[in-house]
Amino acid sequence: MIILILVVLGLAFGSFTNALVWRLHEQATSKKKRGDKRYSITKGRSMCVHCHHELAAKDLVPVLSWLELRGKCRYCHKPIDDTPLAEIGTAVLFVASYIWWPLPFDAHGTFNFIIWLVVLVGFVALLIYDLRWMLLPNRIIYPLIAIAGAAVLVNATVFGGGFTVISQAGLAMSVTAGVFYLLFQLSDGKWIGGGDVKLGIIIGLLLSGLLQGFLVLFIASILGVLAVVPGMITRKVTVTSRIPFGPFLIVAAIIVKLFGASMILWYRHKFLPGY
């Protein structure tokens, strides 16, 4: 029953991220649209991005409406920019997080699980935005920093984690954000973007220590290489090509959040016996 609820929630929030990303981008590219309630995140109604026809409820059923319409607007018949991938992906992440959640589902674990689901919605939105426009918008980044920071404080006070929780988050941030900040300063923003530094703050707050921070950077780098090498072989990617690193960081953070402790434990037993 819980998995079914998470699937429904994931599909719904995945659909929301598609709308959120598009509205944020439209507002960012046009001052006029910022004051137009049709593009408001809280007040605007769903509409076709091409003909701007307001969508009916039957057009908004996650995945099913897209399949029924064969990926085209019911009214202007132009291709729908958004695919069901965000909806399906968010649902899969919700269920996977529940299945492989590393904490027991007591008050402490349940609180952190709920926070994690909220952050996942933000992560999906950031991933889509960065892939489409190579930018990590502050209007998503800053709320996630606030949510993750508040969670650290609650874990430290309400759940008795004390200074250990805060120090562990600080150590993780020193890696996930500190390394990127150093690269950003050394390259004057050419090697890494400022958004990646802020994303590193969120990831550091969500993790639980120095090793997890290094593991995120390692996995993100591996994923980046795996994604770039085929493009370089086919010459579609060159040394001057701009590649968004945010998606790799986000995927790495999800992997480490769910499996990081087990991965580190396995490594110690395999290569550092007695450590």
C-alpha positions, 0 to 999 in steps of 0.5 A, a space after each residue: 500500500 505504501 509503495 502504491 501511495 509513493 508511486 502516485 505521489 511520485 507521478 504527481 510531483 514529477 508532473 509538477 516538476 515539468 511545469 515548475 521548470 518551464 514556468 521558472 525558465 519563462 519567468 527568467 527569460 521575460 520580465 513581462 511574464 514574471 507579472 503574468 499570472 498565467 506563468 505564476 507557479 502558484 496561481 497559473 493554470 497548466 497550458 500548452 507551451 505552444 498554443 497556450 490553451 489551458 489544459 483540462 483535467 483529462 490532459 493532465 493525468 501523468 503518463 496516461 494523458 501523454 500516451 493517449 495524445 501520442 505526445 502531442 497537444 490535444 488542441 494545436 497538435 504540436 509535440 508536447 515538450 515534456 515527456 513522462 520521463 520526469 514523472 516515471 523517474 520521480 515515482 521510481 526514485 520515491 519507491 527506490 528510496 523507500 525500499 533501500 532507505 538506510 534508516 529504520 522507519 522510526 520517528 527519526 528515520 521517517 522524518 528524514 525520509 519525508 525530507 528526502 522525498 521533498 529534496 528529490 522533487 527539487 533534485 529532479 527539477 534541477 536535473 531537468 533545468 540543467 540538462 535543458 538550459 545548463 543552469 541551476 536556478 537559485 529559486 530552486 537551490 535556495 529553498 533546498 539549502 534551507 530545507 536541508 539545513 533545517 533538517 540538520 538542525 532538527 536532527 541535532 536538537 530534536 533527535 539528539 544528534 548534537 554537535 556530531 550531526 552538525 560537524 559531519 554535515 560540515 565535513 561533507 560540505 567541505 568536500 562537496 562544496 569546498 572543492 567546487 568553490 576552489 575550482 570556481 575561484 581558480 578558473 574564474 567560473 570557467 571550469 565549474 559553475 557557481 550553481 554547482 558550488 551551491 548544489 554541493 552545499 545541499 548535498 553536503 547537508 544531506 550526507 553524513 560525513 567526509 567519506 560520503 562527500 568524497 564518494 559523491 565526487 568520485 561517482 559523479 566524476 565517473 558518471 561524467 567520464 562515461 557520458 562524455 567519452 562516447 561523445 568525444 569518440 564520435 567527435 560530437 563533444 570536444 574539449 571546449 564543449 560545455 557539459 552540465 555537471 549538476 545532473 552527475 552530482 545529483 545522481 551521485 548524491 542519490 546513490 550515496 544517500 541510499 547506498 553510501 554507508 554500505 559501499 564504504 563498509 564493503 570497501 573497508 572490509 575488502 581493502 582495509 581489513 581491521 580498519 
